[in-house]
Amino acid sequence: MALKRNTRTDASFSVSSMTDIVFLLLIFFLVTSTLINPNALKLLLPKSTGQVSGKATVSVSIKDWHNDSYTFHINGDENPSSYEEVESQLISLLEGQEDPTFSIFSDDSVPVGEVVSIMNIAKRNHYKVLLATQPE
């Protein structure tokens, strides 16, 4: 009696689980890439060789306006704040934080005096300050 077995190995491979993983990774990278740019204002930052990674949750942007006037933007807000409003907004945003720190994003054409005036706000309120720069 010649009995043959009917068990053959199937050489096909299902890629449906692989495509699911690829789509999940694509969605993950798309979502995280939108969170990378915390500053929505376009500034030409000064260059520096020393880069420090800070944990600042609040940012103050200083932009050059017309006729030697400058605008202040808190957390990349398109609506500018006056210098008098900046301190009260920083106090309300950094209230209750254990180590209050904010970063300053200053355009390259803004004079140092305007940046120092924001640093004086930090000194009065005992905040730490990070000055944002571009790597050289």
Z-matrix of the N, CA and C atoms (Angstrom, degrees):
N
C 1 1.434
C 2 1.517 1 109.88
N 3 1.268 2 113.93 1 124.02
C 4 1.451 3 119.15 2 179.15
C 5 1.523 4 109.20 3 -103.32
N 6 1.298 5 115.58 4 98.08
C 7 1.468 6 121.04 5 178.73
C 8 1.522 7 109.43 6 -96.91
N 9 1.304 8 116.28 7 127.55
C 10 1.458 9 121.15 8 177.68
C 11 1.525 10 109.63 9 -109.31
N 12 1.280 11 114.15 10 143.67
C 13 1.458 12 118.99 11 177.93
C 14 1.521 13 108.79 12 -87.74
N 15 1.313 14 116.06 13 142.12
C 16 1.463 15 122.67 14 179.06
C 17 1.530 16 112.41 15 -99.80
N 18 1.278 17 118.43 16 28.07
C 19 1.460 18 120.45 17 179.94
C 20 1.521 19 108.66 18 -101.70
N 21 1.287 20 115.19 19 111.18
C 22 1.454 21 121.79 20 176.35
C 23 1.531 22 108.18 21 -114.64
N 24 1.299 23 115.40 22 147.85
C 25 1.454 24 118.80 23 177.20
C 26 1.524 25 108.92 24 -84.57
N 27 1.314 26 114.54 25 136.82
C 28 1.464 27 120.75 26 -179.33
C 29 1.535 28 108.44 27 -92.70
N 30 1.314 29 117.43 28 124.44
C 31 1.463 30 122.02 29 -175.69
C 32 1.522 31 112.86 30 -91.22
N 33 1.303 32 120.08 31 6.94
C 34 1.464 33 121.45 32 -178.93
C 35 1.537 34 109.96 33 -80.62
N 36 1.321 35 114.20 34 155.70
C 37 1.457 36 120.92 35 -177.83
C 38 1.520 37 108.07 36 -133.53
N 39 1.318 38 117.15 37 131.00
C 40 1.459 39 121.74 38 -179.59
C 41 1.530 40 109.01 39 -91.24
N 42 1.341 41 116.16 40 124.90
C 43 1.467 42 120.57 41 -178.73
C 44 1.532 43 111.76 42 -103.81
N 45 1.295 44 117.82 43 12.01
C 46 1.469 45 119.61 44 -177.64
C 47 1.525 46 111.88 45 -65.56
N 48 1.306 47 117.98 46 -37.12
C 49 1.467 48 118.97 47 178.23
C 50 1.528 49 110.93 48 -70.05
N 51 1.307 50 117.49 49 -32.83
C 52 1.464 51 120.56 50 177.84
C 53 1.527 52 111.17 51 -67.14
N 54 1.305 53 118.01 52 -39.67
C 55 1.466 54 120.18 53 178.68
C 56 1.528 55 110.84 54 -67.74
N 57 1.309 56 117.65 55 -34.18
C 58 1.470 57 120.34 56 175.77
C 59 1.528 58 110.81 57 -61.31
N 60 1.312 59 116.53 58 -43.41
C 61 1.460 60 120.66 59 -179.77
C 62 1.525 61 110.27 60 -65.98
N 63 1.314 62 117.67 61 -41.02
C 64 1.464 63 121.29 62 179.68
C 65 1.524 64 110.29 63 -63.14
N 66 1.315 65 118.55 64 -43.85
C 67 1.463 66 120.88 65 178.89
C 68 1.525 67 111.88 66 -66.17
N 69 1.319 68 117.99 67 -38.07
C 70 1.463 69 120.49 68 177.03
C 71 1.535 70 110.95 69 -64.47
N 72 1.325 71 116.62 70 -41.94
C 73 1.468 72 119.42 71 176.73
C 74 1.520 73 111.50 72 -64.74
N 75 1.314 74 117.69 73 -39.06
C 76 1.457 75 121.55 74 178.45
C 77 1.522 76 110.87 75 -62.07
N 78 1.314 77 117.50 76 -45.23
C 79 1.463 78 121.62 77 178.50
C 80 1.530 79 110.49 78 -63.78
N 81 1.334 80 116.62 79 -41.86
C 82 1.461 81 120.41 80 179.71
C 83 1.532 82 110.95 81 -60.50
N 84 1.325 83 117.64 82 -47.40
C 85 1.465 84 120.27 83 -178.26
C 86 1.526 85 112.12 84 -69.61
N 87 1.312 86 118.21 85 -32.27
C 88 1.457 87 119.79 86 176.55
C 89 1.523 88 111.63 87 -67.09
N 90 1.318 89 116.53 88 -40.40
C 91 1.466 90 120.30 89 -179.58
C 92 1.522 91 110.90 90 -70.11
N 93 1.329 92 117.60 91 -43.60
C 94 1.460 93 119.58 92 -178.02
C 95 1.522 94 112.64 93 -72.85
N 96 1.312 95 118.10 94 -27.24
C 97 1.466 96 118.87 95 179.88
C 98 1.526 97 111.64 96 -70.93
N 99 1.317 98 118.92 97 -25.54
C 100 1.463 99 120.92 98 176.80
C 101 1.523 100 111.43 99 -74.85
N 102 1.327 101 118.07 100 -20.38
C 103 1.460 102 121.67 101 -179.16
C 104 1.521 103 112.37 102 -88.90
N 105 1.314 104 118.28 103 -6.54
C 106 1.456 105 120.77 104 -175.09
C 107 1.516 106 112.20 105 -73.01
N 108 1.317 107 119.50 106 -35.61
C 109 1.451 108 122.68 107 -174.71
C 110 1.532 109 110.33 108 -94.32
N 111 1.363 110 118.27 109 92.79
C 112 1.453 111 118.88 110 -178.60
C 113 1.515 112 113.55 111 -76.56
N 114 1.320 113 117.26 112 -17.66
C 115 1.454 114 121.18 113 -176.32
C 116 1.520 115 108.64 114 -109.12
N 117 1.316 116 116.74 115 109.31
C 118 1.455 117 120.89 116 -175.79
C 119 1.527 118 112.86 117 -83.59
N 120 1.316 119 117.90 118 -13.19
C 121 1.453 120 120.57 119 179.45
C 122 1.521 121 109.65 120 -81.27
N 123 1.333 122 116.26 121 141.51
C 124 1.460 123 120.16 122 179.90
C 125 1.514 124 108.88 123 -88.05
N 126 1.325 125 115.55 124 112.14
C 127 1.456 126 121.83 125 -179.53
C 128 1.522 127 109.39 126 -125.08
N 129 1.296 128 115.63 127 145.67
C 130 1.450 129 121.59 128 173.07
C 131 1.524 130 106.67 129 -96.32
N 132 1.345 131 116.09 130 97.42
C 133 1.460 132 121.58 131 -173.67
C 134 1.524 133 110.32 132 -78.64
N 135 1.337 134 117.32 133 150.32
C 136 1.468 135 119.85 134 174.73
C 137 1.525 136 110.34 135 -66.38
N 138 1.331 137 116.45 136 157.78
C 139 1.463 138 120.88 137 -177.83
C 140 1.515 139 110.71 138 -96.46
N 141 1.336 140 115.45 139 147.83
C 142 1.446 141 121.08 140 -178.67
C 143 1.525 142 108.86 141 -151.45
N 144 1.349 143 116.00 142 151.16
C 145 1.460 144 119.45 143 177.30
C 146 1.520 145 111.50 144 -90.39
N 147 1.310 146 118.36 145 -26.24
C 148 1.460 147 121.54 146 -178.92
C 149 1.515 148 110.74 147 -91.88
N 150 1.317 149 116.97 148 113.69
C 151 1.453 150 121.38 149 179.16
C 152 1.525 151 109.05 150 -112.04
N 153 1.318 152 116.07 151 131.68
C 154 1.456 153 122.38 152 179.58
C 155 1.513 154 107.57 153 -119.60
N 156 1.312 155 116.02 154 132.15
C 157 1.461 156 118.14 155 176.30
C 158 1.520 157 107.85 156 -89.22
N 159 1.303 158 115.71 157 117.40
C 160 1.451 159 121.02 158 -177.38
C 161 1.513 160 111.36 159 -111.35
N 162 1.296 161 115.79 160 169.62
C 163 1.446 162 121.60 161 -179.68
C 164 1.522 163 110.62 162 -115.19
N 165 1.314 164 116.64 163 43.19
C 166 1.456 165 120.20 164 -179.46
C 167 1.529 166 109.73 165 -76.68
N 168 1.324 167 115.41 166 131.23
C 169 1.466 168 120.01 167 179.61
C 170 1.517 169 111.55 168 -99.31
N 171 1.324 170 116.96 169 -16.81
C 172 1.462 171 121.70 170 -178.42
C 173 1.522 172 108.00 171 -118.38
N 174 1.324 173 115.99 172 140.66
C 175 1.461 174 119.34 173 178.12
C 176 1.524 175 109.91 174 -127.83
N 177 1.334 176 115.21 175 144.81
C 178 1.453 177 122.94 176 174.43
C 179 1.520 178 106.87 177 -118.25
N 180 1.323 179 116.78 178 121.13
C 181 1.460 180 121.81 179 179.12
C 182 1.521 181 109.00 180 -106.68
N 183 1.325 182 114.98 181 134.65
C 184 1.467 183 120.76 182 178.15
C 185 1.519 184 107.10 183 -115.17
N 186 1.337 185 116.10 184 119.68
C 187 1.454 186 121.30 185 -179.68
C 188 1.516 187 110.16 186 -113.63
N 189 1.315 188 114.61 187 147.86
C 190 1.462 189 121.55 188 176.41
C 191 1.520 190 108.27 189 -78.12
N 192 1.301 191 116.05 190 127.33
C 193 1.460 192 122.04 191 178.99
C 194 1.522 193 107.09 192 -110.02
N 195 1.283 194 118.35 193 -168.94
C 196 1.459 195 121.97 194 -177.33
C 197 1.523 196 111.16 195 -80.79
N 198 1.320 197 116.23 196 149.33
C 199 1.473 198 124.17 197 172.84
C 200 1.529 199 112.91 198 55.78
N 201 1.300 200 117.32 199 50.43
C 202 1.468 201 123.14 200 176.52
C 203 1.524 202 113.98 201 57.99
N 204 1.296 203 117.45 202 34.40
C 205 1.462 204 120.55 203 171.93
C 206 1.531 205 107.40 204 -116.13
N 207 1.318 206 115.28 205 152.46
C 208 1.450 207 120.68 206 -172.83
C 209 1.524 208 109.36 207 -129.99
N 210 1.325 209 115.23 208 146.66
C 211 1.466 210 120.31 209 179.74
C 212 1.521 211 108.65 210 -110.79
N 213 1.317 212 115.56 211 147.61
C 214 1.453 213 123.37 212 -179.86
C 215 1.524 214 107.78 213 -115.88
N 216 1.332 215 116.41 214 130.71
C 217 1.460 216 122.38 215 -178.58
C 218 1.530 217 108.08 216 -125.73
N 219 1.326 218 115.84 217 125.48
C 220 1.466 219 121.42 218 179.37
C 221 1.522 220 108.51 219 -93.67
N 222 1.341 221 116.39 220 126.70
C 223 1.469 222 123.98 221 179.39
C 224 1.525 223 112.73 222 54.18
N 225 1.309 224 117.67 223 37.75
C 226 1.458 225 121.93 224 175.77
C 227 1.512 226 114.82 225 71.91
N 228 1.318 227 117.32 226 18.12
C 229 1.461 228 121.09 227 179.88
C 230 1.527 229 109.44 228 -66.40
N 231 1.324 230 117.11 229 136.42
C 232 1.461 231 121.51 230 -179.42
C 233 1.533 232 111.86 231 -70.03
N 234 1.316 233 117.65 232 -28.13
C 235 1.467 234 121.24 233 179.20
C 236 1.521 235 109.00 234 -81.58
N 237 1.332 236 117.80 235 120.83
C 238 1.466 237 119.43 236 -177.99
C 239 1.526 238 112.19 237 -73.24
N 240 1.316 239 114.74 238 151.31
C 241 1.462 240 122.10 239 175.34
C 242 1.524 241 107.84 240 -109.67
N 243 1.305 242 116.02 241 152.05
C 244 1.465 243 119.40 242 175.37
C 245 1.534 244 108.42 243 -79.12
N 246 1.319 245 115.58 244 163.27
C 247 1.472 246 119.91 245 179.93
C 248 1.523 247 110.93 246 -60.63
N 249 1.318 248 117.49 247 -35.74
C 250 1.461 249 120.87 248 -179.54
C 251 1.533 250 111.78 249 -66.96
N 252 1.320 251 117.96 250 -29.69
C 253 1.471 252 121.57 251 -179.46
C 254 1.517 253 112.69 252 -81.68
N 255 1.324 254 117.98 253 -21.02
C 256 1.464 255 121.36 254 -173.60
C 257 1.528 256 110.93 255 -61.76
N 258 1.328 257 117.65 256 -45.62
C 259 1.465 258 120.23 257 -177.07
C 260 1.522 259 111.72 258 -63.29
N 261 1.320 260 118.21 259 -44.05
C 262 1.467 261 120.03 260 -179.71
C 263 1.528 262 111.12 261 -66.52
N 264 1.329 263 117.26 262 -36.40
C 265 1.463 264 119.75 263 178.28
C 266 1.531 265 110.93 264 -68.68
N 267 1.322 266 117.37 265 -39.60
C 268 1.463 267 119.94 266 177.80
C 269 1.526 268 111.32 267 -65.42
N 270 1.320 269 116.56 268 -40.01
C 271 1.466 270 119.73 269 179.11
C 272 1.526 271 110.37 270 -62.39
N 273 1.330 272 117.12 271 -42.99
C 274 1.465 273 119.53 272 -179.06
C 275 1.533 274 111.79 273 -69.91
N 276 1.332 275 117.87 274 -34.01
C 277 1.470 276 120.11 275 -179.21
C 278 1.528 277 112.44 276 -77.34
N 279 1.328 278 117.61 277 -33.17
C 280 1.464 279 120.75 278 -176.19
C 281 1.524 280 113.36 279 -98.11
N 282 1.321 281 116.71 280 3.54
C 283 1.460 282 120.88 281 -179.01
C 284 1.529 283 110.17 282 -65.80
N 285 1.317 284 116.01 283 132.05
C 286 1.458 285 121.39 284 176.12
C 287 1.519 286 114.23 285 86.22
N 288 1.313 287 118.98 286 -2.26
C 289 1.464 288 120.09 287 177.95
C 290 1.518 289 110.00 288 -80.90
N 291 1.316 290 115.40 289 144.65
C 292 1.456 291 120.37 290 -177.25
C 293 1.525 292 111.79 291 -68.61
N 294 1.318 293 117.31 292 -43.30
C 295 1.463 294 122.41 293 179.85
C 296 1.526 295 107.94 294 -129.11
N 297 1.339 296 117.92 295 80.92
C 298 1.466 297 119.88 296 -173.54
C 299 1.531 298 111.83 297 -66.50
N 300 1.329 299 114.99 298 121.56
C 301 1.455 300 122.12 299 -178.56
C 302 1.518 301 108.70 300 -138.08
N 303 1.324 302 116.93 301 137.88
C 304 1.454 303 119.79 302 172.61
C 305 1.520 304 109.04 303 -134.55
N 306 1.310 305 115.66 304 158.77
C 307 1.459 306 120.43 305 -178.47
C 308 1.521 307 109.80 306 -111.95
N 309 1.326 308 114.93 307 148.99
C 310 1.460 309 121.83 308 179.11
C 311 1.521 310 108.27 309 -110.94
N 312 1.321 311 116.27 310 121.61
C 313 1.455 312 123.19 311 174.60
C 314 1.521 313 106.49 312 -107.34
N 315 1.323 314 115.70 313 106.54
C 316 1.456 315 120.33 314 -176.16
C 317 1.519 316 109.41 315 -114.79
N 318 1.329 317 115.42 316 135.35
C 319 1.456 318 120.30 317 175.99
C 320 1.519 319 109.09 318 -64.64
N 321 1.318 320 116.08 319 151.92
C 322 1.458 321 121.24 320 -175.97
C 323 1.531 322 112.24 321 -62.94
N 324 1.317 323 117.68 322 -27.20
C 325 1.460 324 120.95 323 -177.15
C 326 1.538 325 113.64 324 -88.45
N 327 1.317 326 117.93 325 -4.08
C 328 1.469 327 121.54 326 179.68
C 329 1.526 328 109.34 327 -76.73
N 330 1.332 329 118.22 328 131.75
C 331 1.468 330 120.15 329 179.56
C 332 1.528 331 111.69 330 -65.94
N 333 1.315 332 114.36 331 156.26
C 334 1.457 333 120.99 332 -178.12
C 335 1.528 334 111.11 333 -62.76
N 336 1.311 335 117.63 334 -29.41
C 337 1.466 336 120.80 335 -179.07
C 338 1.519 337 112.73 336 -60.29
N 339 1.320 338 116.99 337 -36.81
C 340 1.471 339 119.64 338 178.34
C 341 1.525 340 110.98 339 -68.75
N 342 1.329 341 116.82 340 -38.25
C 343 1.470 342 120.61 341 178.26
C 344 1.525 343 109.92 342 -67.42
N 345 1.315 344 116.81 343 -41.12
C 346 1.468 345 120.93 344 179.50
C 347 1.526 346 111.01 345 -65.03
N 348 1.323 347 117.61 346 -33.30
C 349 1.471 348 119.01 347 178.00
C 350 1.529 349 111.04 348 -64.37
N 351 1.327 350 118.02 349 -35.27
C 352 1.473 351 120.76 350 175.45
C 353 1.530 352 109.73 351 -71.80
N 354 1.327 353 116.89 352 -36.60
C 355 1.467 354 119.94 353 176.98
C 356 1.526 355 111.42 354 -64.76
N 357 1.328 356 117.40 355 -32.20
C 358 1.470 357 120.71 356 176.59
C 359 1.518 358 111.38 357 -65.12
N 360 1.337 359 116.67 358 -34.22
C 361 1.471 360 119.88 359 175.22
C 362 1.523 361 109.55 360 -61.38
N 363 1.335 362 116.40 361 -42.34
C 364 1.461 363 120.62 362 178.96
C 365 1.526 364 111.25 363 -64.56
N 366 1.311 365 116.80 364 -38.86
C 367 1.463 366 120.12 365 -179.58
C 368 1.525 367 111.35 366 -67.03
N 369 1.322 368 116.64 367 -41.57
C 370 1.474 369 119.95 368 179.50
C 371 1.525 370 112.09 369 -62.88
N 372 1.328 371 116.69 370 -34.46
C 373 1.465 372 120.92 371 -175.38
C 374 1.528 373 113.30 372 -102.86
N 375 1.334 374 117.56 373 6.86
C 376 1.461 375 123.26 374 178.54
C 377 1.535 376 111.88 375 60.55
N 378 1.326 377 116.52 376 45.56
C 379 1.454 378 122.56 377 176.18
C 380 1.521 379 108.98 378 -101.18
N 381 1.317 380 115.71 379 156.03
C 382 1.459 381 121.22 380 172.18
C 383 1.520 382 107.96 381 -94.28
N 384 1.333 383 115.87 382 148.16
C 385 1.464 384 120.98 383 -175.02
C 386 1.522 385 109.20 384 -127.21
N 387 1.335 386 115.08 385 138.88
C 388 1.454 387 122.42 386 171.00
C 389 1.518 388 107.96 387 -116.95
N 390 1.314 389 117.23 388 133.25
C 391 1.445 390 121.80 389 177.49
C 392 1.533 391 107.58 390 -101.54
N 393 1.327 392 116.96 391 117.90
C 394 1.454 393 121.83 392 -176.55
C 395 1.527 394 109.95 393 -77.74
N 396 1.344 395 115.54 394 134.15
C 397 1.450 396 122.00 395 177.16
C 398 1.516 397 109.26 396 -137.33
N 399 1.331 398 115.65 397 167.83
C 400 1.462 399 121.23 398 173.61
C 401 1.525 400 108.05 399 -96.86
N 402 1.330 401 117.35 400 145.98
C 403 1.474 402 117.89 401 175.77
C 404 1.525 403 111.22 402 -70.54
N 405 1.323 404 116.05 403 146.11
C 406 1.475 405 119.82 404 -179.72
C 407 1.498 406 110.50 405 -79.15
